[in-house]
Structures are given as C-alpha cells and as structure tokens.
Amino acid sequence: MGRGSGFGKTILFGEHFVVYGVPGIASAVDSAADATVKKAVKGITVTDERTGAKGYAEKKKLQQLESIERMLKAMNMDPKKVAIDIWLGGNLPGFSGLGASAASSVAIARAIAEEFDLDLRDEKINDVAYEAEKAYAGNPSGIDNTAATFGGLIWFKKNVGEDSNTIEQLSIRKPVEIVIGNTGIVADTKAMVAGVGERKKQNPEKYDSIFKQAENLAHKGRKALEEFDLQKVGELMNENHRLLQEIEVSCKELDYLVELARDQGAFGAKMTGGGGGGCMLALTHGKDIQETVASAIENEGYKVLRTKIGVRKV
C-alpha cells in the first residue's frame, strides 16, 4: 500500500493576480490531506472520507476523477490500464479555498509513486499535482500545488509563457495562529478564474491598475513577513481583500466574515482562494485572539479551522 500527504494552504497575497504573473505569497497550514493507494483488479475507485463543507466531495467528484487521470498521464501511466483503490482522509477539511484539491492531489501522487515504486522527487510530485489542478481550476497558477508539496511560506511568481515558475521559501520567526472561516458555499474556481479573465479583457485599464496595486502589496507583504511585523501584514491583507472585491470575486458571506474577524481583534482578514464562496482568512497572532475570532464566527453558524501558517512539516 502506498501512502502520501499534502499540506493544506492559504494565500496571504495574490489569489487570481498570480494567474497573470503577479507575485503571490502562500503558506502551508498545519493540516493535511492523507491518501493511500492499493493496486486493484479493475478501474479506479475513490473513497473520500474527508470532512468539510456539505456537498464538497459530491460537487468535485467529476473533477477529481479527471485530476487522477491527468496525474497518471503525467507519471507516464495509462489511466485505462491502471487499476487502483484510493482512500482520502486527513485533518484538512474539504473547504473551498484551503487548497483541498491540491493537497489531495499531492497526497495521491505520493501514494501512487510509493505503491508503484516510482522514485519521484518533490519537484516531480509538484509537476504532477499541477497537471491534476487543471481539472479543478482550468488555468491554475501553480501556487496551490507548490504550497501543498513543499510546505512553509512561499513566494511564488508564475512566469507566463515559460516552463518554470519562480518559487522561493520565505522564513518567518515562528508559525503564526490564524483562523479560517468557511462560508459553506462550494466555490467553482474554474468559473471564478474565467470570470476575472473576461472582465479583464473588457476593462483593461481598470484591471491593469488593480493588478499593479496587487503587485506592490505582495512586495510590501513579503517585507512585513520577513520583519515579523504582523500588524503591518494584517493591514496589507485588508487592502488585498479590497482589491479582490474590486475584481468581483468576493461575496456577501465572505465580506461579512472578514468584517466580523476584524471587529473581534484580528490584525487583518481577507478572502482566500478562488472566491465566490469558500473561505476567508484572519490573522490572529496568539491563541487568545485566535479563539475570540473563531468563537465569534462559530456563533454565527459558520465552520472554522484553527490553524497556523508557516508550517514546514505535515
């Protein structure tokens, strides 16, 4: 039996903007997807026992099967000739915006490699997971699978038109407590990415200005993280959320949870991931603030994940 794991992730700066070559900052969280793979007699079966948003696994099922076929092809295996049983679990909930698809793709890729005695380095696992992400996101930036594979805090820049992306591991003084709040809405990342692309074509001047602001925020965010100025990081996250609202990828539920977290003492809060539902992220340095913010969100009937950013080990 092959086994594998992949980090969950959250994006501090740059979702959607990274698709077009704007730098972004993502972090692994201390929750992960786990997978096992066993050779079978016929076909590909998936048993998904992850917890999370109601209907997540069902709505993503077709995309999940496509992603597995893409993975196998990237490993030079014929999906029509491979028979495997896949189990998915772990402590990463299936919330849209947590990189659940990328985490599971990395976990499955590692488990397949182990079951079939493939000697794949992390760089190759990352490439395989990127192919899998195309089933979920259409035109993925690569930031989700990179964080899921390598962990830690990552500076990421998609080099549009080139074969490789810029990936740097960033260092912070210590992992930092955050709260992930889930709207309960299963987001369609592929549709959200396509929508941004269409609006960008229709209004290039407006979007060029917003994208330039996003690039400046990413650089400022990197400096603040490296200096461990968490108050500044939070302020920049708030500004990033405003830009995401301007490109129309937030929603009233996300905006409500973002405001609630800020009111309860979070240094900053923003949507994270593709938007249109899914999750928001609150920077809550210290367990006391983390618990205050998490409890306030739960009291409104939403699910939360208490976790940390900057984590390097599953």
C-alpha positions as CSV (number, residue, x, y, z in Angstrom):
1,M,0.0,0.0,0.0
2,G,1.3,3.4,-0.9
3,R,0.8,6.4,1.4
4,G,1.1,10.1,0.9
5,S,0.3,13.5,2.4
6,G,-0.2,17.0,1.1
7,F,-0.4,20.3,3.0
8,G,-3.4,22.5,3.1
9,K,-2.7,26.1,2.2
10,T,-3.9,29.6,2.5
11,I,-3.0,32.6,0.3
12,L,-1.9,35.7,2.1
13,F,-1.4,37.8,-1.0
14,G,-2.2,37.4,-4.7
15,E,-5.0,35.0,-5.5
16,H,-6.3,35.5,-9.0
17,F,-3.5,38.0,-9.7
18,V,-0.9,35.2,-9.7
19,V,-2.5,33.7,-12.7
20,Y,-1.2,36.7,-14.7
21,G,2.4,36.7,-13.4
22,V,1.8,38.9,-10.4
23,P,3.8,37.6,-7.4
24,G,1.9,36.0,-4.6
25,I,2.5,34.6,-1.1
26,A,1.1,31.4,0.1
27,S,1.6,29.4,3.2
28,A,1.1,25.8,4.2
29,V,-1.1,25.3,7.2
30,D,-0.7,22.6,9.9
31,S,-3.5,20.5,8.5
32,A,-3.1,18.0,5.7
33,A,-4.8,15.6,3.3
34,D,-3.7,11.9,3.5
35,A,-4.1,9.3,0.9
36,T,-3.5,5.6,0.5
37,V,-3.3,3.7,-2.8
38,K,-3.6,0.0,-3.4
39,K,-3.4,-1.9,-6.7
40,A,-6.8,-3.3,-7.6
41,V,-8.4,-5.6,-10.2
42,K,-10.3,-3.2,-12.3
43,G,-10.8,0.6,-12.7
44,I,-10.2,3.5,-10.4
45,T,-12.2,3.9,-7.2
46,V,-12.1,6.7,-4.7
47,T,-13.3,6.6,-1.1
48,D,-13.3,10.2,0.2
49,E,-13.7,10.4,4.0
50,R,-12.5,14.0,4.4
51,T,-14.8,16.2,6.5
52,G,-15.8,19.6,5.3
53,A,-18.4,21.7,3.5
54,K,-21.6,19.7,2.8
55,G,-21.6,18.5,-0.8
56,Y,-17.9,19.3,-1.4
57,A,-16.9,15.8,-2.4
58,E,-20.0,15.3,-4.5
59,K,-19.6,18.5,-6.4
60,K,-15.9,17.9,-7.0
61,K,-16.3,14.2,-8.0
62,L,-16.0,14.5,-11.7
63,Q,-13.2,17.0,-11.5
64,Q,-11.5,14.6,-9.0
65,L,-11.6,11.7,-11.5
66,E,-10.3,13.9,-14.3
67,S,-7.5,15.1,-12.0
68,I,-6.4,11.4,-11.3
69,E,-6.3,10.6,-14.9
70,R,-4.2,13.7,-15.5
71,M,-1.8,12.6,-12.7
72,L,-1.4,9.1,-14.1
73,K,-0.6,10.5,-17.6
74,A,2.0,12.9,-16.1
75,M,3.6,9.8,-14.4
76,N,3.7,8.1,-17.9
77,M,0.9,5.7,-16.8
78,D,-2.1,4.8,-18.9
79,P,-5.3,5.6,-16.9
80,K,-7.2,2.9,-18.9
81,K,-4.7,0.2,-17.9
82,V,-4.2,1.2,-14.2
83,A,-6.5,-0.3,-11.6
84,I,-6.2,1.3,-8.1
85,D,-8.3,1.9,-5.0
86,I,-7.7,5.3,-3.5
87,W,-8.6,6.4,0.1
88,L,-8.6,10.0,1.1
89,G,-8.7,11.4,4.7
90,G,-6.6,13.5,7.0
91,N,-7.3,16.5,9.2
92,L,-7.6,19.1,6.4
93,P,-11.4,19.7,5.9
94,G,-12.7,19.9,2.3
95,F,-13.4,23.6,2.4
96,S,-13.1,25.6,-0.8
97,G,-10.2,28.0,-0.6
98,L,-7.9,25.8,1.6
99,G,-6.2,24.1,-1.3
100,A,-8.0,20.9,-0.6
101,S,-7.8,19.7,-4.2
102,A,-4.1,20.5,-4.4
103,A,-3.4,18.8,-1.1
104,S,-5.3,15.7,-2.1
105,S,-3.5,15.7,-5.5
106,V,-0.1,15.8,-3.8
107,A,-1.1,13.1,-1.3
108,I,-2.5,10.8,-4.1
109,A,0.6,11.4,-6.3
110,R,2.9,10.5,-3.5
111,A,0.8,7.4,-2.7
112,I,0.8,6.2,-6.3
113,A,4.5,6.7,-6.6
114,E,5.1,4.6,-3.5
115,E,2.7,1.9,-4.5
116,F,4.3,1.5,-7.9
117,D,7.9,2.0,-6.8
118,L,8.4,5.2,-8.7
119,D,11.3,7.3,-7.4
120,L,9.8,10.8,-7.7
121,R,11.4,13.8,-6.2
122,D,9.3,16.6,-4.7
123,E,9.8,18.7,-7.9
124,K,8.2,16.0,-10.0
125,I,5.4,15.5,-7.5
126,N,4.7,19.2,-7.8
127,D,4.6,19.0,-11.6
128,V,2.2,16.0,-11.4
129,A,-0.1,17.9,-8.9
130,Y,-0.1,20.9,-11.2
131,E,-1.4,18.8,-14.0
132,A,-4.1,17.5,-11.6
133,E,-5.1,21.1,-10.7
134,K,-6.0,21.8,-14.3
135,A,-9.1,19.6,-13.7
136,Y,-10.2,21.9,-10.8
137,A,-9.0,25.4,-11.9
138,G,-8.7,25.3,-15.7
139,N,-5.8,27.7,-15.8
140,P,-4.1,27.2,-12.4
141,S,-1.3,29.5,-11.3
142,G,0.6,26.6,-9.6
143,I,0.7,28.3,-6.2
144,D,-1.7,25.8,-4.5
145,N,0.2,22.6,-5.5
146,T,3.5,24.3,-4.7
147,A,2.5,25.1,-1.2
148,A,0.9,21.6,-0.8
149,T,4.1,19.9,-1.9
150,F,6.8,21.9,-0.2
151,G,5.1,23.4,2.9
152,G,6.4,26.6,4.7
153,L,5.8,30.1,3.4
154,I,6.3,30.5,-0.3
155,W,6.9,33.5,-2.6
156,F,5.5,32.4,-5.9
157,K,5.6,34.0,-9.4
158,K,4.1,32.4,-12.4
159,N,6.5,33.0,-15.4
160,V,3.9,33.3,-18.1
161,G,5.0,31.6,-21.3
162,E,7.9,29.8,-19.6
163,D,8.4,26.3,-18.5
164,S,9.2,27.0,-14.9
165,N,7.9,29.4,-12.2
166,T,9.8,31.4,-9.6
167,I,9.5,29.7,-6.2
168,E,11.3,30.9,-3.0
169,Q,10.9,29.7,0.5
170,L,10.4,32.6,2.9
171,S,11.3,32.5,6.6
172,I,9.4,33.9,9.5
173,R,10.3,33.9,13.1
174,K,7.8,31.2,14.1
175,P,4.4,29.8,12.9
176,V,1.5,32.2,13.4
177,E,-2.0,31.5,14.6
178,I,-4.8,32.1,12.0
179,V,-8.5,31.3,11.7
180,I,-10.1,30.0,8.5
181,G,-13.8,30.8,8.3
182,N,-15.9,28.8,5.9
183,T,-18.9,30.3,4.2
184,G,-20.3,26.8,3.5
185,I,-20.5,27.7,-0.2
186,V,-18.7,25.3,-2.5
187,A,-16.9,27.6,-4.9
188,D,-16.2,26.9,-8.6
189,T,-12.6,28.0,-9.0
190,K,-12.6,27.4,-12.7
191,A,-15.6,29.7,-13.3
192,M,-14.2,32.4,-11.0
193,V,-10.8,32.4,-12.8
194,A,-12.6,32.6,-16.2
195,G,-14.8,35.4,-15.0
196,V,-11.8,37.5,-14.0
197,G,-10.2,36.9,-17.4
198,E,-13.3,38.0,-19.2
199,R,-13.7,41.2,-17.1
200,K,-10.0,42.0,-17.5
201,K,-10.5,41.8,-21.3
202,Q,-13.5,44.1,-21.2
203,N,-11.9,46.7,-18.9
204,P,-8.1,46.5,-19.3
205,E,-7.2,49.9,-17.9
206,K,-9.1,49.4,-14.7
207,Y,-7.7,45.9,-14.2
208,D,-4.1,46.9,-15.1
209,S,-4.2,49.4,-12.3
210,I,-5.7,46.9,-9.8
211,F,-3.1,44.3,-10.8
212,K,-0.3,46.8,-10.3
213,Q,-1.6,47.6,-6.8
214,A,-1.7,43.9,-6.1
215,E,2.0,43.5,-7.1
216,N,3.0,46.3,-4.8
217,L,1.1,44.7,-2.0
218,A,2.8,41.4,-2.5
219,H,6.3,43.0,-2.2
220,K,5.2,45.0,0.9
221,G,3.7,41.9,2.4
222,R,6.9,39.9,1.9
223,K,9.0,42.7,3.7
224,A,6.5,42.8,6.6
225,L,6.5,39.0,7.0
226,E,10.3,38.8,6.9
227,E,10.4,41.6,9.6
228,F,7.7,39.8,11.5
229,D,5.6,43.0,11.6
230,L,2.3,41.2,11.9
231,Q,0.3,44.3,12.4
232,K,1.5,45.6,9.0
233,V,0.9,42.2,7.4
234,G,-2.7,42.4,8.6
235,E,-3.2,45.9,7.2
236,L,-1.9,44.8,3.8
237,M,-4.2,41.8,3.9
238,N,-7.1,44.1,4.4
239,E,-6.0,46.1,1.4
240,N,-5.7,42.9,-0.6
241,H,-9.3,42.0,0.2
242,R,-10.4,45.4,-1.1
243,L,-8.7,44.7,-4.4
244,L,-10.4,41.3,-4.6
245,Q,-13.7,42.9,-4.1
246,E,-12.9,45.3,-7.0
247,I,-12.3,42.4,-9.4
248,E,-15.7,40.9,-8.2
249,V,-14.5,37.6,-6.7
250,S,-15.7,38.2,-3.1
251,C,-19.3,37.7,-2.0
252,K,-21.5,39.0,0.8
253,E,-20.8,36.0,3.1
254,L,-17.1,36.4,2.7
255,D,-17.3,40.2,3.3
256,Y,-19.4,39.6,6.4
257,L,-16.9,37.1,8.0
258,V,-14.0,39.4,7.1
259,E,-15.6,42.3,8.9
260,L,-16.6,40.1,11.8
261,A,-13.0,38.9,12.3
262,R,-11.6,42.4,12.1
263,D,-14.1,43.6,14.7
264,Q,-13.1,40.8,17.0
265,G,-9.4,41.9,17.0
266,A,-7.8,40.1,14.0
267,F,-4.8,42.0,12.7
268,G,-6.2,41.6,9.2
269,A,-8.7,39.5,7.3
270,K,-9.4,38.7,3.7
271,M,-11.0,36.1,1.4
272,T,-8.6,33.3,0.5
273,G,-8.7,31.1,-2.6
274,G,-10.9,31.4,-5.7
275,G,-13.7,33.3,-4.0
276,G,-17.4,33.3,-4.8
277,G,-17.8,31.4,-1.6
278,G,-15.2,29.1,0.1
279,C,-13.1,30.6,2.9
280,M,-11.7,33.7,4.5
281,L,-8.5,34.1,6.4
282,A,-8.0,36.0,9.6
283,L,-4.5,36.8,11.0
284,T,-4.9,36.2,14.7
285,H,-1.5,36.2,16.3
286,G,-1.7,34.5,19.7
287,K,-4.1,31.8,20.9
288,D,-6.4,34.3,22.8
289,I,-7.2,36.4,19.7
290,Q,-7.5,33.2,17.6
291,E,-10.1,31.8,20.0
292,T,-12.0,35.0,20.2
293,V,-12.3,35.3,16.4
294,A,-13.0,31.6,15.9
295,S,-15.8,31.6,18.5
296,A,-17.4,34.7,17.1
297,I,-17.5,33.1,13.6
298,E,-18.9,29.8,15.0
299,N,-21.5,31.7,17.0
300,E,-22.8,33.0,13.7
301,G,-23.3,29.4,12.5
302,Y,-20.2,29.0,10.3
303,K,-17.5,26.4,10.5
304,V,-13.9,27.3,11.3
305,L,-10.4,25.9,11.3
306,R,-8.0,27.0,13.9
307,T,-4.6,26.5,12.4
308,K,-1.2,28.1,11.8
309,I,0.8,29.5,8.8
310,G,4.5,29.0,8.2
311,V,4.4,25.3,9.0
312,R,7.0,23.1,7.3
313,K,6.1,19.6,8.5
314,V,2.9,17.6,7.9
